């Protein structure tokens, strides 16, 4: 039993070290020697648990995807979703992207899984491929919220772009509160805030005040396509 516990601790240490290495260096730049050193194990111990670099990267990706899947499933459960009404379905889309940004900021295996999606774009089992169908379902359910304002395709493209930007923020390591940049979740809030005319925190509970002090999702003029700065909603304009 003690041997099994020790083996499991070694495996977890290797996964953590590999996640940090892959998230920073990418698959091609990742070094098994650096990973074993960071995990404080020998190369022999590493190859005992993972026969190759590819096998280790696959385990890291699977771990990051599993963590993401669990967090999103919890978010989308009935008890965790926003209350119906007040454009709650569109609210779910924003909350979904914010959850992904938090994971990218806080979980090395998630950052590594996202990085591997770029390193192996032909692999159909990527981090992005795992959650994109869920995003599509959420956007489909939000059709009534965006009717007359924009299209579901535009909202999906915006959400994907927001998460991709959050991943970039996580990759370059912008610290929270840094004046030179934004953390992943701050990036998500600022972009949605610009598009929907809201201050942060937006659409995820708490105080949801717009630039004029009103809730952006209760203002019919905003949802009908009016942008407080230009007179046209930028998401709807992009779709056209």
N, C-alpha and C positions, 0 to 999 in steps of 0.2 A: 504493500500500500504506500509506504514511504517513497519507494522508487517511482511509482506511478505519479505521486504528487510532485516529485522533483522533476520528472519528465514534462509534466504539464506546465510547471513554472518556467522551465527552459523554453518550451514552445511559445508561451505567451511573451516571454522576454524577446525572443527572436522576432515574433510578429510585430511587436512595438518598435523594435529597432529597425526592422525592414520597412515599416510604414513611414517612419521619419526619413529614412534614406531615400525611398522611392518618391515620397512627396516632394522632397527637395531636389533630388538629382534626376528623377525620371528613371525608367527601367534601364535604358542604355547606360546611364551614368552611375547606377547603383553598384556598390562594391560589396561582395560577400565578406571580404576581409573587414571592412569598416562595420558591417552589420554584426559580425561575430564579436568584434571588439566592443561595440556599444552594448551588446547583450551580455557581455562578460562570459562568453563561452568560446570553446575552440571551434575551428572550422570543421573538425570531425564531428562535433556535437551538432553543428548546423546541418551538415549533410546527412546525419542520422535521421533528423526530423524532416528535412526537405532535401530530396535527392538532387535538385537543381535550382538554379536561380529562377527559372520559369515556374517551378512548383511553389517556391516561396512567394513569388509575386501573385500567383493565383490564389494562394491562401490569404494573402493580405487583401486582395480584391474581394474575395468572398466574405471576409470579416467586415470590411467596410460596407459592402452591400447589405449584409445581414443587419448591421447596426442601423443603417438608413431605413431599411424595410420595417424594422421594429418601431422606430421613431415615427414613421409616417403612418403606420397602421394604428398606433396609439392616438396620433393626432386626428385621424379620420374616423375614429370610433364615435359613436353617438354622443358620449358624454363629453368629448373634447372639442367637438365642432362648435362653431358659433351658433347662436340661436337663429331660428328661421326668421325671415323678414329682414328689412333694412339691407337688402342686397347681400344676404348672408352667403350666397354661393360664390359671388365674386370675392367676398371677404376670405373664403376658404382658399382661393387661388393664391392670394397674397400671403396668407398664413403658411401655406404649403412651401412657398419659395423662401420665406423667412426661416422655417424649420431647417431646410436644406443648408441655408447660409450658416446657421448656428452649428450644425454638424460639421461643416467645412472648417469653421473657426476652431472648434473644440476637440475634434477627433482626428488624430493622425491617420487612422486606417481609412477614414472617409476621404481625406485629402489625397491619400495615395491611390485609392480606388478611382477617384475622379481623374487623377493624373494618368493612370494607366489607360483610361478610355481614350486619351489623346495619343498615347504611345502605340496603341493597338486599335485604330479606328475600324478595322475590318472585323473585329471580334463582336459578335452580336450579343454577348453576355456582359456588357459594360455597366458601369454605375449609372450612366445617363439612360441607357436602354431599360434599366430596371424600373426607374420611376416615371419615365415619360408617359407610359400608358395611363398611370394614375392621374397625371396632370391633364391629359386629354379628357378623361372622364369628368374631372372637376370643371374644366372649361365648358364642356358640353352642358353640364347642369347649370352653368351660369349664363346660358344664352338669353334667358329672360332679363337678366340684369344688364346686359350690354346691348339689347335690341335697340336699334335706332341710333346707337352711339358708335359701335365698331363691330368687328367680326371676331368669331372665335379663333380664327387663324391668327389674327393680329395679337390677341391676348396670349395665345400659346407661344407665339414667337417672342413676345415681350417677356413672358415668364422665363423662357429658356435663356434669353439674353441676360436677364437679371441674375440668374443662377450662375451662368458662365462668368459674368463679371465678378460675382462673389467668390468664385473659385480662384480667379486671378488675384483678387485681394488677399485671399488666404495663402496663395502660393508665394507672393512677394513678401508676406509676413508683415503687413501693416499692423502696428500695435494699436490697441484700443485707445481712442482719444488722441491719436497722433494728428498733429495739425497738417501734416503733409499728405494724408490719405485717410481712407475709411476702412474699418474692419468689414468683414463680409456681411454681417447682418446690418451694419449701418449703410453699406452700399445698397442693399435691398430696400431698406426703408426710404433712402433718399430718392432712388429712381422711381419707386411707386409713388412717393410723395409728389415728385415733379409731374408725373403723368396724371395723377388723380387730384392734384391740387390740395394735398394734405400735409400737415406736419407729422413728424414721428412722435410717438409710436402710432402707426396708422393701421386701421383695419384689423387689429389683433386684440382688441379690448383696451380698456383704460380710456384715457382722454384722446378722442379722435377729432381734433379741431383742424379746420382748414385755415388758409391764409386769412380768410375773412371771419373766422370764428365759428363757422358752421360745419356740420359733418358733411364731408364730401360725398358720401354715399346716400345722404338724405336730401341732397340738393338736386332737383330735377333738371335745372339748367346745365349742371355739370354732366349728368348722364346723357343728356340729349346732344352733347357734343361741344359745349362751350368750355373753353380754356380761359382761366382768369388772366392769363398774360397775353394771349394772342387772339382770342375769340374762336379758336378751333382746337379741338382735342388732339394732341399730337399722336396718340395711338390710332385714333380714327383716321387722321390724315395720312399716316404711314400705310394703313390698310388700303386707302384709296390710291 
